[in-house]
Amino acid sequence: MNAETNLSLSRRALLQSTGALVVSFSLAEAGEVLAAAADKKPPLVPTELDSWLAVSKDGMVTIYFGKMDGGQGTDLAIAQIVAEELDVPMKSVTVVQGDTLWTVNQGGASGSTGVRFGGAALRVAAAEARRVLVNKAAEKFGVGADQLKVADGVISVANDATKKVSYAELIGGQYFHSEIGWNKQYGNPLALTSPAKVKSPSEYKIVGQSPKRFDVEGKVFGTKPWVSDIKVDGMLHGRMIRPPIAGASVVAVDESSIAGIPGAKVVRKGDFLGVVAPKEWDAIKASRDLKVTWSQVADPFPDMAQLYDHIRKAPVTKSDKQEKGNIEAQFAKAAKIIEAEYEWPFQSHASMGPGCAVADVRADGVTVWTGTQKPHFAAQGVAGVLGVPVEKVRAIWVTGPGSYGRNDAGDVTVDAAVLSQAVGKPVRVQYMRYEGHGWDPKAPASVHKGRAALDAQGNVLAIDFNSKGFSRLETNSTESDPGDTLGGMLLGHKGARTAAFNLPENMYTFENKRLSWETIAALLPGASPLRTSHMRDPLGPQITFASESFIDEVAYAVGADPVEFRLKYLTEPRDIAAIKAVAEKAGWKPGKAGARRTRRGDIVTGRGIAYTQRGNTIVAIVADVEVNERTGELRVPRVTVAHDCGLIINPDALRRVVEGNVVQGLSRSIYEEVQFDRQQVKSVDWLTYRIVDITEAPTQIDVVLLNHPESIPTGAGEATMRPLAAAIGNAIFEATGTRVRRAPLNPQHIKASTV
Amino acid sequence: MAERFTLRVNGQTHTIEADPEMPLLYALRDDLGMSNPHFGCGLSQCGACTVHVDGVATRSCVTPVSKAAGHDVVTLQGLGTPEKPHPLQTAYVEEQVPQCGYCINGWIMTAAAFLNTHKKPTDAQIREALTGLKCRCGTHTAILRAVKRAAEKMA
């Protein structure tokens, strides 16, 4: 599976002339597996089968995947799906992903759709390729296609073992030149159509198994480059300069302040301000030493202590609701009404490494090496900011620090491109740590209200649930509009500034139900360190912390066991199965609040359950907590998850994705909160933005995988993140008898609630 | 002003000219073209830049190159190779630990130095030895499984 061996000589020569000395570059060039073919590659359009896969002379299959894998094994799942439908062994399959030269825009990594939509399209492409190849073999042998069988990339006549031909012999090194149908939608919804029959799950031999990931060895031995390792000959290093007070403009720059730094130069275009230097350390020094005069601006932010009051009082910019039944009539006749409000802070992607990209802007074309999870959209954004046609921009995705939504990877790509254009040389920009925390797009802060009307017997008559907060798309989730990137905003581009929030997705069957949301304006429009966008499971943790805490409050208010209470209001068998599965695995002891509580000195323990859906994936979680009643200190020793995402492609990889969600979700649930003052974000490193430490990771994470081969795979990238905070909060309530309604569930907030 | 330094990295000797205050990280990455130690924070808070200096796990992002000169520096690639892997690398592959993997250099280099001096560590000792290292993908439980697996092999 060494893609590099497939490089053509001409391409190698070109690589040398441009000086790109990087392994990943050659990996990306695996796209050129058929470079030696006599004919010309068809255009990269969805209707060409050649846009989706290729068979080399030695029978290697290259898949062109227009999304990418951030380390969860999405590319592995795609390879399994294609190998399955094509009937080739896994060892013959390679995936080229996230390179705009070689892959169709399938939307990048987005919304846990890598397998759901991305895999569905590749599955059809593989089945179509198999159909085309079988028809070729049928013609060759003069038999009907139904007389043929395929195993390990070899087609043979069913009753005559002497008649056989391999895929390599039929098409190896040549293009298919065959059309495939599509739904004319780029991005996530892109779907392919073909008369080919896809396999039934009962025939699966590769899907459902757990082959190992392609990228792990390269990461563990340090032989696989990250985007930060890309080097281009003649490359300069760039760093950006950010204002000390959010929203301040550049008034004057004293270039003489960095005159002593070898080769250091200032690039200024209005408020876009950066430095470049041949050596990275010199670029960093220049960015620190450069004397800049900034404009005086009024304090852009409210007191952080007033954040939730601000949200409650702020004018609504947009709203939406779903309503069933007659809510107010039910509240009017209720025997008991329960109300509660919940709060969730701004959170930072705080990616493991701050954003990094290399851009090479030349007269004849632009290349960017980027860690963004949406390289096709980043290419559009770069084209927009540079004023060049998008066809002239090639974005090559290279593994970056884990990207779980709209982090700073797209911003830095645009910054590198602008700097490269300005200085006429390739430029690599890596943000500093304070930018990775302080200037990335944030997950929105929000306030949520639950109201429940109960009758005298404790039945739920009506539920009313409202969310109010900053938009999840104030900065868009893609970088296709330069106005949605930090650099683009500083250069005067205006993004769409879409107002959007979400409703809870869970499926309780309350007869009268009102679910609603309201958005408010950004604290500081434009290039703000508190601009809001998508972060892993956009708004899922916020909304579900509130909605599933509230369901628990209602359950306990009527003296019910929280597992039984949830089951009472669910009818879908898979929802019920997930809740029962987690309760059984966790050894849930039914009973009212406190039934599972223990005490040892100051330490009280409790258990909590929460459940949700996310895009048809169902997750139920039981969290075990230990709380020190004196200090508010919290530990989460055990988390049990029941996970149903339909058909499972790779159980081992799925299990690790769920585990990663649990630990990252734990971090967001109990520690993560962006600190800010009236002028600036104050969470600028790992000391000022606490995340979970290995000494605090659970000692036991049990994952029950519920496989439904009859259902499509519905995605696992984000769903587990969603109900975790509620499960922990519900467990804290059982342990302490008090409800913590403000996230994160840290000692300070626990103490504030319990003391 | 720039001075001349001799660095011994993975058994090979290199001479570079650099600002004495420049962190070792940039000497390794920028001057010597090595990619294993990563820039994560530049503040000694995350560990992504960890190398061994005379066998001690050291954060290269805050270690001036002048302090590292003349000492034995080992990077992840010097620790082991696919042909001759360190037991931790074998265990990390077996356990399929990394997701994005940007942090993994720090976890492996720190654990390798720890296991050199601690045979048969308890779970609590392993956690304590690795405290402070950051992983954003949440692979902590997989890391613990891998370090335990390697510790058993190395005992």
Interface residues (C-beta under 8 A of the other chain):
Chain A: G70 G71 Q72 K212 R213 D215 V216 E217 K219 V220 F221 G222 T223 K224 P225 W226 S228 D229 K231 H237 K279 E280 W281 K285 A350 S351 M352 G353 P354 T399 G400 P401 G402 S403 Y404 Q430 M432 R433 D652 A653 R656 E659 G660 N661 V662 V663 Q664 G665 L666 S667 D685 W686 L687 I691 V692 D693 I694 T695 A697 P698 T699 I701
Chain B: A18 D19 M22 P23 Y26 R29 D30 G33 S35 N36 H38 F39 G40 C41 G42 L43 Q45 C46 A48 T75 L76 Q77 G80 T81 P82 P85 Q89 Y92 V93 Q96 V97 P98 Q99 C100 G101 Y102 C103 I104 N105 I108 D123 R127 E128 L130 T131 G132 L133 K134 C135 R136 C137 G138 T139 H140 T141 A142 I143 L144
